[in-house]
C-alpha cells in the first residue's frame, strides 16, 4: 500500500467527517447553546453557571448520537472503500483512522474554534449574559484542546483500527 495514497484517502474522508461534524455542531448550538456548555472557556462557563434549559440533557443525547453516527459512518465507509482495492491490516487501518480523526481535530481548531468561535463569532454561539467576555477570544484555550485531541486521535486510532481488524477478519 502506498502510504501517500493512504494519507490522501484519510484526509479526504477526514474532511467529509469535518463537514458533517460542523453542520451537526453548529446545528446543536443554534438549537440550544447549552448543549456545548462544557466546551466553553472556563471564564464563560463560570459566568453563565449551570444549565438552565430543562431540555438540554435530552438534546445533548440526540446530538451525541448524531456525532457518533457521523463518526462511525464515515470511518466504516472509508475502510470499506479502501478495502475494495487494498488488503487491510493493522498499520493501514491505524494510519487511516488516525489521519481521519486528526484531520477533524485540525479542522476543529482552525475552522470551528479559531475562525467561527474566536473570529467571526455569530450571535447564536454566545451563552446569554456572557457576550464580550475574554474567553470568546482565547485562542490558546482552543489550542490546548487541540493538543488533547492529538492524544485522542492516537488512542482512538489504536482502539478503532483494532476493532475494525477483528471485524474484517471474522
Buried (B, 14 or more C-beta within 10 A) or exposed (E): BEEEEBBEBBBBBBBBBBBBBBEBBBEBBEBBBBBBBEBBBEBBBEBBEEBEEEEBEEBBEEBEEBBEEBBEEBBEEBBEEBBEEBEBEEEBBBBBBBBBBBBBBBBBBBBBBBEBBBEEBEEEBBBEEBEEBEBBEBEEBBEEBBEEBBEBBBEBBBEBBBEBBEEBEE
